[in-house]
Amino acid sequence: MGFQSALSEFTLAKIYFDEPMKKHTGFHVGGCARYYAEVDSLFGLNHLTSLAQKHKIKIKVLGNGTNVLFSDLGFDGLVIDLKKLNDVFFKRDEVRAMAGAKLDKLIKFNLDHRLSGLEALSGIPAEIGGAVVMNAGAFGHNISDYITTVETLYDGKIRVYDKNECKFGYRTSRFLRKKEIVVSASFLFPEGDREIISAGIKTYLDLRKSIQPAGCSCGSVFKNPKPYTAGALIDKAGLKGESVGGASISDKHANFIITNSKARAIDVYLLIQKIKRKVKDAFDIELVEEVECVGEF
Ligand SMILES: Cc1cc2nc3c(=O)[nH]c(=O)nc-3n(C[C@H](O)[C@H](O)[C@H](O)COP(=O)(O)OP(=O)(O)OC[C@H]3O[C@@H](n4cnc5c(N)ncnc54)[C@H](O)[C@@H]3O)c2cc1C
């Protein structure tokens, strides 16, 4: 039996064929994933990945799609969506969050239980899996600050990594672009005062609103090449407001590319290349993408 027929009979996940990735990504662009599966159990995830491996089908795990640019040509493989695997709960004195839980859900859980630490990350539109893989962070705080262990699934095996094995760095970890699937993360948070935690969340949300543009985007496109910020370099290279097709550099924050309803993935991609070229010419600095391009460009 081929993979398509096997998937048609697969009952442990909700399966879609030729699913438009523009429905699932921050830029709202991109072609179709040949196969798309919404998984709601580790059991289902294990069976699905084994089936895909058996049929040699490429797998891409999706979080909230806020750091990925899928090609207009689509993805010739299986995209796995974990958003239904989203519990957040106590495991003894630690908090465990499943990969598909929204980061804001974890922050709300912490507020309800008077736990502090992640307030600065409020408003990052990530799922826990994507946030762990990217080591999402803001205003000097990173999700890895409070992680104790990360649990993964690969090849039918669950593996638990201690924090020091996770190789967390600036917007990176050992899990980035690897085959292991992050299924949960455990955290140890300091206790705090509810009013102070709540005020912290509001302060950071207001700050975020004041510096980041609204509209369809994937947040910062490039990593900051320390000691500079990518936004300042793009601005100084005279690129603010520049556009290709339906993709343009934000007037408010030059490291954001905003797409309109007519944008295609190739517009974003070409704008990224243009920015890299101009910044290299102006300052001899190679900007490195934080956003990941998936598929052929
Ligand atoms: C308005 C806006 C503001 C933002 N602000 C910030 C910010 O302040 N700080 C910041 O760090 N980022 C920010 N981002 C970028 C983005 O939200 C983060 O990079 C986030 O960590 C991506 O999470 P995601 O769930 O959307 O992951 P996705 O974009 O879906 O995936 C990112 C990568 O992780 C992989 N992945 C996802 N889940 C798993 C899993 N369970 N197992 C294995 N691999 C997985 C994907 O395959 C992909 O390689 C912002 C984005 C937007 C749109």
Ligand as a Chemical Component Dictionary entry (heavy atoms), coordinates in Angstrom:
data_LIG
# 
_chem_comp.id                   LIG 
_chem_comp.type                 NON-POLYMER 
_chem_comp.pdbx_formal_charge   0 
_chem_comp.three_letter_code    LIG 
# 
loop_
_chem_comp_atom.comp_id 
_chem_comp_atom.atom_id 
_chem_comp_atom.alt_atom_id 
_chem_comp_atom.type_symbol 
_chem_comp_atom.charge 
_chem_comp_atom.model_Cartn_x 
_chem_comp_atom.model_Cartn_y 
_chem_comp_atom.model_Cartn_z 
_chem_comp_atom.pdbx_ordinal 
LIG C1  C1  C 0 4.778  39.325 15.461 1  
LIG C2  C2  C 0 5.911  38.373 15.788 2  
LIG C3  C3  C 0 6.753  38.687 16.834 3  
LIG C4  C4  C 0 7.808  37.803 17.155 4  
LIG N1  N1  N 0 8.627  38.128 18.196 5  
LIG C5  C5  C 0 9.590  37.277 18.557 6  
LIG C6  C6  C 0 10.428 37.554 19.687 7  
LIG O1  O1  O 0 10.278 38.554 20.367 8  
LIG N2  N2  N 0 11.391 36.657 19.993 9  
LIG C7  C7  C 0 11.584 35.501 19.288 10 
LIG O2  O2  O 0 12.459 34.706 19.644 11 
LIG N3  N3  N 0 10.822 35.233 18.195 12 
LIG C8  C8  C 0 9.838  36.072 17.821 13 
LIG N4  N4  N 0 9.067  35.793 16.725 14 
LIG C9  C9  C 0 9.410  34.643 15.863 15 
LIG C10 C10 C 0 8.739  33.313 16.242 16 
LIG O3  O3  O 0 7.523  33.513 16.955 17 
LIG C11 C11 C 0 9.688  32.439 17.071 18 
LIG O4  O4  O 0 10.847 32.109 16.328 19 
LIG C12 C12 C 0 9.057  31.162 17.573 20 
LIG O5  O5  O 0 9.980  30.499 18.417 21 
LIG C13 C13 C 0 8.629  30.229 16.453 22 
LIG O6  O6  O 0 7.677  29.360 17.026 23 
LIG P1  P1  P 0 6.598  28.594 16.144 24 
LIG O7  O7  O 0 5.828  27.723 17.068 25 
LIG O8  O8  O 0 5.817  29.512 15.304 26 
LIG O9  O9  O 0 7.563  27.693 15.258 27 
LIG P2  P2  P 0 7.528  27.418 13.681 28 
LIG O10 O10 O 0 7.746  28.682 12.946 29 
LIG O11 O11 O 0 6.331  26.621 13.334 30 
LIG O12 O12 O 0 8.826  26.487 13.548 31 
LIG C14 C14 C 0 10.115 27.006 13.757 32 
LIG C15 C15 C 0 11.124 25.866 13.610 33 
LIG O13 O13 O 0 10.934 24.942 14.676 34 
LIG C16 C16 C 0 10.625 23.647 14.148 35 
LIG N5  N5  N 0 9.658  23.041 15.081 36 
LIG C17 C17 C 0 8.494  23.563 15.514 37 
LIG N6  N6  N 0 7.927  22.748 16.419 38 
LIG C18 C18 C 0 8.754  21.683 16.541 39 
LIG C19 C19 C 0 8.730  20.494 17.316 40 
LIG N7  N7  N 0 7.728  20.228 18.159 41 
LIG N8  N8  N 0 9.749  19.609 17.201 42 
LIG C20 C20 C 0 10.770 19.842 16.345 43 
LIG N9  N9  N 0 10.854 20.947 15.575 44 
LIG C21 C21 C 0 9.857  21.860 15.676 45 
LIG C22 C22 C 0 10.063 23.875 12.775 46 
LIG O14 O14 O 0 10.206 22.726 11.947 47 
LIG C23 C23 C 0 10.934 25.038 12.324 48 
LIG O15 O15 O 0 12.204 24.545 11.946 49 
LIG C24 C24 C 0 8.003  36.636 16.390 50 
LIG C25 C25 C 0 7.143  36.347 15.332 51 
LIG C26 C26 C 0 6.095  37.201 15.034 52 
LIG C27 C27 C 0 5.166  36.860 13.903 53 
# 
loop_
_chem_comp_bond.comp_id 
_chem_comp_bond.atom_id_1 
_chem_comp_bond.atom_id_2 
_chem_comp_bond.value_order 
_chem_comp_bond.pdbx_ordinal 
LIG C1  C2  SING 1  
LIG C2  C3  SING 2  
LIG C2  C26 DOUB 3  
LIG C3  C4  DOUB 4  
LIG C4  N1  SING 5  
LIG C4  C24 SING 6  
LIG N1  C5  DOUB 7  
LIG C5  C6  SING 8  
LIG C5  C8  SING 9  
LIG C6  O1  DOUB 10 
LIG C6  N2  SING 11 
LIG N2  C7  SING 12 
LIG C7  O2  DOUB 13 
LIG C7  N3  SING 14 
LIG N3  C8  DOUB 15 
LIG C8  N4  SING 16 
LIG N4  C9  SING 17 
LIG N4  C24 SING 18 
LIG C9  C10 SING 19 
LIG C10 O3  SING 20 
LIG C10 C11 SING 21 
LIG C11 O4  SING 22 
LIG C11 C12 SING 23 
LIG C12 O5  SING 24 
LIG C12 C13 SING 25 
LIG C13 O6  SING 26 
LIG O6  P1  SING 27 
LIG P1  O7  DOUB 28 
LIG P1  O8  SING 29 
LIG P1  O9  SING 30 
LIG O9  P2  SING 31 
LIG P2  O10 DOUB 32 
LIG P2  O11 SING 33 
LIG P2  O12 SING 34 
LIG O12 C14 SING 35 
LIG C14 C15 SING 36 
LIG C15 O13 SING 37 
LIG C15 C23 SING 38 
LIG O13 C16 SING 39 
LIG C16 N5  SING 40 
LIG C16 C22 SING 41 
LIG N5  C17 SING 42 
LIG N5  C21 SING 43 
LIG C17 N6  DOUB 44 
LIG N6  C18 SING 45 
LIG C18 C19 SING 46 
LIG C18 C21 DOUB 47 
LIG C19 N7  SING 48 
LIG C19 N8  DOUB 49 
LIG N8  C20 SING 50 
LIG C20 N9  DOUB 51 
LIG N9  C21 SING 52 
LIG C22 O14 SING 53 
LIG C22 C23 SING 54 
LIG C23 O15 SING 55 
LIG C24 C25 DOUB 56 
LIG C25 C26 SING 57 
LIG C26 C27 SING 58 
# 
